[in-house]
């Protein structure tokens, strides 16, 4: 099924989850893509990867769209890992 451009997360082209580099289980990656990346603005804007990237310009590979961590906790963890200043 073809998705309209407005339905797809604008960060998808740079996201390792979207392009299959983040998860080793293809079915899991496809599920996340359907639930978040390709489900329209109301869904991709609740993605923790999207929210974190909006705040600091990048996102750690440990972050999944439905992470239980808050964006502030994710950012702190990224600082601790030396991923951001």
C-alpha distance (Angstrom), angle and dihedral (degrees) to the residues before:
residue distance angle dihedral
X1 . . .
X2 3.80 . .
X3 3.78 115.0 .
X4 3.77 120.6 -148.3
X5 3.78 113.8 -118.5
X6 3.81 91.3 -114.3
X7 3.81 89.5 59.9
X8 3.81 94.1 57.4
X9 3.79 123.9 81.0
X10 3.81 110.1 -103.8
X11 3.82 88.7 -135.3
X12 3.81 93.7 55.2
X13 3.81 96.3 100.0
X14 3.81 90.4 60.2
X15 3.81 98.6 36.2
X16 3.83 117.9 106.6
X17 3.80 89.6 -153.3
X18 3.79 92.5 56.1
X19 3.80 95.6 46.4
X20 3.81 94.6 45.6
X21 3.82 100.3 -108.7
X22 3.81 96.7 112.4
X23 3.80 105.3 55.9
X24 3.78 128.1 44.5
X25 3.81 92.1 -154.1
X26 3.82 108.0 76.7
X27 3.81 93.5 -162.5
X28 3.82 91.1 56.9
X29 3.80 91.7 49.5
X30 3.81 90.5 49.9
X31 3.80 91.0 50.5
X32 3.81 92.1 52.4
X33 3.79 90.6 47.0
X34 3.81 91.7 52.4
X35 3.82 93.7 44.8
X36 3.80 98.0 43.7
X37 3.81 118.8 2.1
X38 3.80 99.0 47.4
X39 3.80 101.2 26.9
X40 3.78 99.9 88.8
X41 3.78 135.6 -98.1
X42 3.81 94.9 -59.7
X43 3.82 89.4 61.5
X44 3.80 105.3 35.2
X45 3.80 91.6 49.6
X46 3.82 90.6 61.8
X47 3.82 90.8 52.9
X48 3.81 109.3 113.2
X49 3.82 90.1 -142.8
X50 3.82 90.1 55.6
X51 3.81 93.4 44.4
X52 3.80 93.1 48.5
X53 3.79 92.6 47.2
X54 3.80 90.0 50.0
X55 3.80 90.0 54.6
X56 3.82 102.0 42.2
X57 3.81 105.9 11.0
X58 3.79 96.5 -111.7
X59 3.78 141.9 47.0
X60 3.80 133.2 -140.3
X61 3.78 118.7 -113.9
X62 3.81 89.5 -123.1
X63 3.83 90.4 69.2
X64 3.77 120.3 96.9
X65 3.82 123.0 -169.0
X66 3.80 92.0 -107.3
X67 3.81 97.7 41.3
X68 3.80 115.0 159.2
X69 3.80 88.9 -140.4
X70 3.77 118.8 96.5
X71 3.79 117.8 -119.7
X72 3.82 88.8 -107.5
X73 3.82 90.3 53.5
X74 3.81 90.5 48.3
X75 3.80 91.0 50.5
X76 3.82 91.2 49.0
X77 3.81 90.8 50.3
X78 3.81 90.4 48.7
X79 3.83 88.9 52.4
X80 3.80 90.5 49.6
X81 3.80 89.8 51.3
X82 3.81 91.1 49.3
X83 3.79 93.0 -116.6
X84 3.81 92.4 125.6
X85 3.80 136.5 11.2
